[in-house]
Amino acid sequence: MKYIYIQPISEVTEELLEYLVIRLEGIYGYPCRIAPPVKVPEFSYSADRDQYSAEVIVEKIMEKMPVDAEKLLCVVDLDLFVSGLNFVFGLAAGNAAVISLARLRPEYYGEKKNEYLFRERALKEAIHELGHTFGLHHCHDIRCIMHFSNRLEDTDIKGPEFCEVCSTKIGRK
């Protein structure tokens, strides 16, 4: 049997991880397992940017992918970047992906804490990045979960579902 592994990197709450397990199992149809937490990969921190390289994290984490893993989703509470962008909410490469929780919290932007909103944003980013690992590309439909999120508002406007076209591509229709 193959699994989707959710890999916490450093500190991620058990409640959030369990929420992602339940929701992702229903969306992708694979059982999910939470892997033991691991440390942030060496050399992923950029002092110049005060951020962590999403590319380095995904590359290093793929090296330790469990043999019974269909996909691997890393969840990290650090600010991530890729070359050419100020930040990213997540990144996928091959069968592995990483999402950052840092910019998903309303309080990051000076707003009042909202655990429900934070959790829904984390779920949307998890579904989106795993969608890439299943072969989906960015979608033009702004309500589709596979629409590119350049800003947090882009994440908030889309639902946690695939549009009809993306649902068909992933075999959910």
C-alpha positions as MATLAB code, in Angstrom:
seq = 'MKYIYIQPISEVTEELLEYLVIRLEGIYGYPCRIAPPVKVPEFSYSADRDQYSAEVIVEKIMEKMPVDAEKLLCVVDLDLFVSGLNFVFGLAAGNAAVISLARLRPEYYGEKKNEYLFRERALKEAIHELGHTFGLHHCHDIRCIMHFSNRLEDTDIKGPEFCEVCSTKIGRK';
ca = [
       0.000    0.000    0.000;
       1.190    3.505   -0.833;
       0.719    6.546    1.424;
       0.868   10.297    1.356;
       3.338   11.205    4.070;
       3.063   14.524    5.845;
       6.509   15.474    7.068;
       6.690   18.196    9.732;
       9.932   20.125    9.723;
      10.729   21.539   13.168;
       7.682   22.749   15.105;
       4.231   22.123   13.587;
       1.185   21.500   15.790;
      -0.253   18.004   15.964;
      -3.756   19.459   15.533;
      -2.892   20.977   12.160;
      -1.164   17.811   10.975;
      -4.145   15.657   11.957;
      -6.529   18.068   10.215;
      -4.461   17.830    7.022;
      -4.429   14.018    7.233;
      -8.219   13.802    7.425;
      -8.882   16.303    4.649;
      -6.146   15.100    2.266;
      -7.228   11.456    2.557;
     -10.700   12.465    1.420;
      -9.421   14.578   -1.462;
      -6.713   12.324   -2.892;
      -7.990    8.892   -1.868;
      -4.670    7.784   -0.384;
      -4.205    7.053    3.301;
      -1.985    9.642    4.968;
       0.667    9.158    7.608;
       2.433   11.737    9.724;
       6.183   11.209    9.680;
       8.299   12.053   12.729;
       9.488   15.687   12.735;
      12.887   16.406   11.210;
      15.233   19.350   11.488;
      15.455   22.056    8.865;
      17.922   20.861    6.209;
      21.375   22.340    6.448;
      22.224   25.065    3.949;
      18.561   25.951    3.351;
      18.821   29.220    5.290;
      19.807   32.383    3.404;
      21.121   35.047    5.788;
      20.896   37.665    3.017;
      17.138   37.113    2.748;
      16.379   35.887    6.279;
      14.398   33.108    4.580;
      14.763   29.431    3.759;
      15.169   27.963    0.298;
      12.138   25.882   -0.654;
      14.216   24.246   -3.387;
      16.886   23.035   -0.958;
      14.281   21.740    1.486;
      12.396   19.730   -1.160;
      15.635   18.371   -2.632;
      16.972   17.238    0.752;
      13.671   15.814    1.965;
      13.253   13.750   -1.247;
      16.466   11.930   -0.363;
      14.733   10.468    2.714;
      11.347    9.718    1.191;
       9.839    6.562    2.731;
       9.748    3.571    0.375;
       5.979    3.193    0.809;
       5.335    6.865    0.002;
       3.289    7.778   -3.048;
       3.845   11.461   -2.247;
       5.583   13.462    0.473;
       4.290   16.796    1.779;
       6.610   18.746    4.053;
       5.038   21.296    6.379;
       7.321   23.983    7.752;
       6.670   27.075    9.846;
       9.429   29.123    8.207;
       9.382   31.799    5.519;
      10.319   30.231    2.159;
      11.648   31.593   -1.113;
      12.718   30.421   -4.540;
      15.099   32.232   -6.846;
      13.419   35.157   -8.554;
      10.525   35.500   -6.089;
      10.219   37.401   -2.812;
       8.542   34.429   -1.133;
       6.499   31.313   -1.850;
       3.697   29.601    0.008;
       4.966   26.274   -1.274;
       6.877   24.364   -3.916;
       6.570   20.942   -5.517;
       9.192   18.888   -7.319;
       8.624   15.328   -8.467;
       6.743   13.399   -5.803;
       7.592   15.793   -2.975;
       6.369   19.225   -1.962;
       6.748   21.722    0.851;
       4.335   24.301    2.209;
       5.175   27.223    4.464;
       2.835   28.215    7.273;
       4.644   31.489    8.042;
       2.680   33.841    5.774;
      -0.655   32.044    6.125;
      -1.426   33.413    9.582;
      -3.474   36.636    9.723;
      -1.243   37.894   12.550;
       1.749   37.848   10.172;
       0.056   40.848    8.535;
      -0.871   42.553   11.811;
      -4.425   41.192   11.775;
      -6.296   39.431   14.570;
      -5.518   35.742   15.071;
      -7.998   33.498   13.233;
      -7.238   29.798   13.623;
     -10.002   28.715   11.239;
      -8.722   30.971    8.427;
      -5.136   29.863    9.049;
      -6.097   26.179    8.916;
      -8.087   26.623    5.697;
      -5.175   28.461    4.063;
      -2.795   25.664    5.076;
      -5.184   23.081    3.622;
      -5.478   24.980    0.337;
      -1.710   25.202   -0.017;
      -1.334   21.497    0.828;
      -3.937   20.482   -1.772;
      -2.354   22.808   -4.351;
       1.224   21.584   -3.911;
       0.181   17.930   -3.808;
      -1.799   18.618   -7.000;
       1.504   19.460   -8.674;
       2.995   16.159   -7.483;
       0.065   14.406   -9.187;
       0.895   16.165  -12.464;
      -1.414   19.183  -12.381;
      -0.255   22.593  -13.564;
      -1.507   26.050  -12.647;
      -5.101   26.700  -13.667;
      -6.596   29.884  -15.138;
      -9.809   29.515  -13.086;
      -9.321   31.811  -10.062;
     -11.668   29.646   -7.953;
      -9.753   26.413   -8.688;
      -7.344   25.177   -6.031;
      -4.676   24.895   -8.758;
      -4.773   28.638   -9.504;
      -1.398   30.270   -8.750;
      -1.295   32.244   -5.502;
       0.902   35.285   -5.979;
      -0.662   36.962   -2.931;
      -2.578   35.719    0.076;
      -5.754   37.170   -1.418;
      -5.342   34.685   -4.298;
      -5.346   31.838   -1.772;
      -8.367   33.228    0.057;
     -10.503   33.657   -3.089;
     -10.100   30.108   -4.335;
     -11.906   27.190   -2.828;
     -10.332   23.948   -1.648;
     -11.720   22.143   -4.709;
     -10.499   21.420   -8.205;
     -12.355   22.962  -11.143;
     -14.017   20.581  -13.598;
     -10.996   20.540  -15.926;
      -8.483   19.827  -13.147;
     -10.812   17.247  -11.551;
     -10.910   15.381  -14.854;
      -7.120   15.544  -15.256;
      -6.564   14.106  -11.797;
      -9.259   11.469  -12.248;
     -11.661   12.842   -9.643;
     -14.645   13.084  -12.047;
];
